[in-house]
Amino acid sequence: MIICNGGDIPLNIHLMNNLFQSQALEEIYERIDQLSPSSQRNWGKMSVSQMMAHCSAALQMAVGETKPPRLFIGRVLAPFFKKIYTNEKPFDKNSPTDKSFIVADERTFETEKEKLKALLHTFNVGGETKCTTHPHPFFGSLNPKEWGIGMYKHMDHHLRQFGV
């Protein structure tokens, strides 16, 4: 985003998006609507339908529908990597995925698209007060703002994976 610093020179400052912000949610919806069953990935192994199911699984965790256990490796490494989840830098291509969030079977595009958009809506409308207090399986305890930023970054990562 371009923000003026009070003078004539604009500064490029990326404001941290999070899924509790209506404009960030609308942006994600618009990008999801650009996907089609024939969308091809730029990296990774998932099909577009599997990717949407994977993102839904992450959102189910964020709204407290699922409560996966903490991973031992996360307990050890989270203090060193937690900032990756909440900083302004997008997630790297081919970032590791918890095995419980891997979707191996093929899914129906429209079904997964509707489910993902419904979960995004649930997360946004529930707001920070309805966000899970259960720890992230890798990153551990997160406050609602960290969940909102991390979930936005996760969605952005996978939408970039499919070129939108």
Number of C-alpha atoms within 10 A of each C-alpha: 9 11 12 12 10 8 7 7 10 12 13 11 10 11 10 14 19 22 27 24 15 14 12 16 20 13 13 20 16 12 17 18 12 13 18 14 11 10 15 14 17 12 13 13 11 21 21 26 24 20 25 28 25 22 24 22 19 22 22 19 18 26 23 17 12 14 16 15 12 16 16 11 11 17 13 12 13 20 11 10 13 18 14 16 21 21 14 15 12 16 17 9 13 11 8 7 9 9 7 11 14 15 18 11 9 12 16 13 19 13 12 20 21 12 15 23 18 13 19 25 18 16 25 21 15 13 17 18 9 15 22 22 16 19 18 21 20 20 22 17 17 20 14 19 17 18 26 25 21 26 24 24 24 18 24 18 19 23 21 16 20 23 15 16
